């Protein structure tokens, strides 16, 4: 998995930025006493989205795999 994180550093950096930003926002909102249900929901959604981006594959790699699969199917017929 570490190799995947380094290969897709752009997607990983966006995911980490989402997670860190939402946690920081939640901490400041909690300290200010303004952490409403909407803030918690938005933070949870951003954290889940950030984890999804970290675990996501690079679109170039998935496109290449898709093209290889199409080629295999075309040659089998």
Steps between C-alpha positions, in 0.01 A plus 500: 500500500790736568603469135146594398508810723824620343381425147178697550649784704265761355185314600651415838596861570147620424358232730735594783420868452128423523543299819732750670283795399181343629659394830643849554162655419326264742749577779459877457122470482497288816720747688277789391188309600355512148534132414146429385366186339578650158865557593533141625332364186719707268815398688408131497419518129833672423693242703331211319559673166865556588547135590333408171744720309796348682384148416400589143716397209640741249271551202783437253571161655134400503456618140800295391364190676163556336659525155692174562177328601323625187787372287481156661126481443535611139761233425297221662197555277 
